[in-house]
Amino acid sequence: MAERIGSVTSDVSRSDFLRACRGEATDRVPVWFMRQAGRSLPEYRAVREGVAMLDSCFRTDLVVEITMQPVRRYGVDAAIFFSDIVVPLKAIGVDLDIVPGTGPVVAEPFRDRAQLDALRGLEPDDVAPITAAASALVGELGDTPLIGFAGAPFTLASYLVEGGPSRDHRRTKQLMRSDPDLWHELAGRLARIAGDFLRLQVEAGASAVQLFDSWAGTLSLADYQELVAPHSRAVLEAVADLDVPRIHFGVGTGELLGAMGDVGADVVGVDWRVPLDDAVQRIGPDRSVQGNLDPTTLFAPADVVERQAARVIEAGRAARGHVFNLGHGVLPETDPDALARLVDFVHGYERD
Ligand code: CP3
């Protein structure tokens, strides 16, 4: 990595975040937050005014500015690239939008084989403004690593098949079980798109990747292993030669943690339901963990937040490496000052 991009990168490589991902000792527990850039920040709401979410993701200047906002404000140990899991689908021409307060909505939900043709491969030109933003960010960030990300095949497929957010993922599971061949073709195409998207971000300078399988927790372990794991493995395999840590995260995935580690992750993201020391038992000793303060804790008094955060840090010591995070994204109503205090608390925490 250092040879490829030069001396700046070697400082990034020694960052607490990358060290914890690799299971190396750190002086402080590194911390960043999923959705650290977003509606909780007044400066985010200001720059997004009058610009649709997906339009903002294709504007290099806005991607750079929004990605930097939480780094400037909080001094977090990593930046996460401002984008969305549906951006590569939009980039290849899938007709979809992100509706405020709802999430991704697809104009023509995926129903049959004829629609596979619309899911062509991702070409670098499709995402040129995005990779330009990643390159610019690496310069602005200096020693702070940039995390690239993609949506995992199951979570992406669930938006395509359901047409939007879903509570029970009924149609997606129906497709998996009634036409497994078509399911595997769909998931295989999504895996290639997600893998290519991650690769392009790393080639532009991202020094870690996170694969979001946010809704995988709706699946039984048996269904996950048979119908989903091979495709998520293919995504992580697509960046295996690039020597960047691979983080794999989902919500409500307590029963899947071992399997999610086994598809090629260096770090497993854990939501707030499973204490990190229990999670380590399920994942095994050869991976780091990321998480896992309940995002709603930030609405409690400061001393309660600190007690809960200390519990997370102590439980995280069971792992070979721990990256502090919330158990899911920052809620839009969160007070940014509460997050600032939390970063300071994690950084100042004395481990003996
Ligand atoms: O700071 C970061 O974490 C980086 C930015 C990021 C966004 N989306 C920006 C965003 C990331 C990593 C994502 C990933 C994403 N998008 C996931 C996986 C992570 C997770 O939350 O589990 C999923 C499932 C999506 C799909 C999606 N996009 C949802 C459910 C929503 C919320 C809809 C809403 O308005 O409540 C979005 C929109 C979205 N993505 C916003 C942001 C900042 C809010 C849009 C806005 O500000 O108008």
Residues whose N, C-alpha, C, O or C-beta is under 5 A from the ligand:
A	BS01	CP3	F33 M34 R35 Q36 A37 G38 R39 M53 I80 F81 F82 S83 D84 I85 I98 V99 P100 G101 T102 G103 P104 F212 S214 G329
